[in-house]
């Protein structure tokens, strides 16, 4: 009797361990026909630093690691970007992973400005797309990616925004995020990327 | 004799402890400068310049003005042209700038000069 109990508890422990290895689906799910459909990031069409059109279809079979920034942002952006660079360097040769940064200040962030920024960071498209386009649409994307943007004349650079780095799976579902300025959170986020990659190894 | 020992130990401890003697300046650096120039002054690739002894010497005279009013000119270092403008930091008071400059001098120069409030005020008055 005692033995069965032990076996049972070991089994549950095993299963629960396995479950915790899988990343959750984040965000408010949609209910369709009584079924929960996880939140997905919306469709978009923007231009990258090399003047190429980029839309959600470019990420159909890719894991996206996304953030929001603008090239003249003097506050959190450089720190977030230097953490994004760590991810870029680590997964340089991994075809499954793409980085994407949405500009929040398209008026200043022309294609030429993005190109210069990309060159200075020594990054290239399409591995890491810096995107610009219509301001309203760019700001609209932020909420999909769990970021908050407020135009604020008092804020340095005129835009107050959060610096979250978001992990999106191949089906556009948000699976993890980290405060891009927090080294410890980013370290944990790197582990989350590994977990997501494992999901695709199995299938 | 005893007091000499105490002084000696104190000197040894302060010499070897990694903490900067300019804590206020360091805090200002971490709050207002490290986002771009890095926690250890390493800079960010070709986007923002590092703070090195060599570069620091070159700009030390105009440093208080650069901190307060920013820099729009391109800065060239190690064959790389840094084109991003440095934003002004008008929120920093004269005393903040003295503390910051003293911290930077201590951290990034070999002679570790001390700047008095009067020195820095004079430089700030002469900004273009």
Interface residues (C-beta under 8 A of the other chain):
Chain A: X71 X72 X74 X75 X76 X77 X78 X79 X81 X82 X85 X116 X117 X119 X120 X121 X122 X156 X157
Chain B: X35 X36 X38 X44 X45 X46 X47 X48 X83 X84 X85 X87
